Amino acid sequence: MGKTTESGKMLEIRDLTIHYETDEGICHAVNHISLDLEKGKTIGLVGETGAGKTTIALGIMGLIPNPPGRVIGGEIFLQGENLLEKNKHEMQKIRGKKISMIFQDPMTALNPIDTVGDQIREVILLHEHGLSKADATKKACEVLEMVGIPAERYEEYPHQFSGGMKQRIVIAIALACNPELLIADEPTTALDVTIQAQVLDKLNELKEQLRTSMIMITHDLGIVAEMCDQVAIVYAGEIVEMGSVWDIFDRPGHPYTLGLFGSLPSVAEDKPRLTPIPGLMPDPMNLPEGCSFAPRCEHACEQCRKQQTLEEVEDGHWVRCGVFGGKGRSHA
């Protein structure tokens, strides 16, 4: 059963909660996440490793391993259709066609015993019924060319490509059926700076060409500045701040966001040392009461022991902090 979605909204997530049930206890991986993504726009999910970014993506894709993972509650609307009400067969039709995902490691995402061309063609044949093998092969060659790989390399195997080229092949597979939503999970991990720039340029180019909406999962704020329209800062399974790139970079309103900026090198300031955020992210099986960031926060007070809500501090800029929210300072 669908719903009437707001005009221009590609994705709407409401109160999404995902747990992993283990022998040691319940891992609270994602806790009441809500966000919107407009057609043709890119939102960045930013945070430390273990914050819950990839789990959000797997929830959207319907790929939470069950057991031990389980979607406890919430709604995920893709153009008005609630994905959480779809069965496995219906989700298989949606994955690759309407939603695609670029996984972190191209080495494990590609099948080493199939040619790269056949792996792209397989996706096309799965979703474009009635297409002949010859036509699917032709389209697979076109997709390879689109990501900058000559069609003559169709018959080659993954081990014959460099790391950057493998990542391009993974992008080609994800884009083979012109998805309306692309999820890129750390797409430049383990790539050198030059290849990173090439991959990001290609993603930007393809996004403009195909009018694809995108979720960019990263811990690299430089990538966010280059690729994203909106940003959601994720900490311990919650969104602690969300807004436009301008809001987040120019007027950060949560101490964790400020901490992320403080741990970055700067060419504008003469810093003898970087300022890392003290402490570690809390154990998701034993989250603190109230604000999850309070044990690491220099601004923490008694009020932080109470549950914090995401409040709109200015138009389109949301902050989960009753003490510091809206008091961010400019990084210009």
Secondary structure, DSSP 4 states (H G I P E B T S, - for coil): -B--PPTTEEEEEEEEEEEEEETTEEEEEEEEEEEEEETT-EEEEE--TTSSHHHHHHHHHT---TTTEEEEEEEEEETTEEGGG--HHHHHHHBTTTEEEE-S-HHHHS-TTS-HHHHHHHHHHHHSTT--HHHHHHHHHHHHHHTT--GGGTT--GGGS-HHHHHHHHHHHHHTT--SEEEEESTTTT--HHHHHHHHHHHHHHHHHHT-EEEEEES-HHHHHHH-SEEEEEETTEEEEEEEHHHHHHS--SHHHHHHHHTS--SSS--SS--PPPS-PPPTTSPPSS-TTGGG-TT--GGGGSPP--EEEETTEEE--TTTTT------
